Amino acid sequence: MFARRIAAALLALVLAVPLSGCGRQEDRYRAGSIGPKISVGISFDQPGLGFAQSGQYRGLDVDVAQYVVHELGYAESQIVFRQVKPADRERMLEQGQVDMVVAGYSITQDRQKLVDFAGPYLAAGQDLLVRRTQNDIAGVEDLAQKRVCVAAGSTSGALVRSLAPQAQIQEREEFPECVTALLSGDTDAASGDDFALAGLAHVRGGGQLRLVGKPFSNEHYGIGVPHGDPELVGVIDQALKRMMRDGSFKAALGRASRSIGYSIDAAARTLRPGDR
């Protein structure tokens, strides 16, 4: 269904261009304005990536999603952002509740059996978040007999189990619940991708949390779409490449990292479609 919408929008884009030519932005608006709304799944609770506050949406994933759907011919007024939790991403795509997911979505072989991925666009690494006064956890090797909180449906728990079999994994529905557990002493560490953890520590940590800063995985974020449409993946890949070329992605990544006080090497973190 989503692929048919995109095909119609792209056809409308071609038909909307007068012989004398006009601005690309205007063409996109005309193409998108005659189509239906597009539903994009993002995180609502991950500062720096996807964060909802007072009806406003901010973060790198939000900027990426907006750029891509504009390139597909949709106006901003046609974008509907919906919250997706880690455990629900594949189901919401399969059931048509969202047309794409842009939510710190790591590309894995298991997930590729269920959904298709465009991208990648960002490199991340799984890390640990601990209390600032805590000195007994310097890396994943120190997690034996420790309580480690992860978000249900993420890949974090499985990786911690494989690297620290004696760790006690505690699953919560959402990442912010792990931050609450950490602050209250109900868990010893939270584990997830470094960018997401840094954002949560900055916004919700009250200066009491710190990132260990010793990543133990390589995560590649992609855009998830319903399974079985390689042409759509190709169209989104081209949009991502344009975002890299025109500087929009670098600017978005800079805004996101500054918003959470997390200094990163933008060049090293930026991935291009095909970098898997």
Secondary structure, 3 states (H helix, E strand, C coil): CHHHHHHHHHHHHHHHCCCCCCCHHHHHHHHHHCCCCEEEEECCEECCCEEEECCEEECHHHHHHHHHHHHCCCCHHHEEEEECCHHHHHHHHHCCCCCEEEEEEECCHHHHCCEEEEEEEEEECEEEEEECCCCCCCCHHHCCCCEEEEECCCCHHHHHHHHCCCCEEEEECCHHHHHHHHHHCCCCEEEEEHHHHHHHHHHHCCCCEEECCCCCCCEEEEEEEECCCHHHHHHHHHHHHHHHHCCHHHHHHHHHHHHCCCCCCHHHHECCCCCC
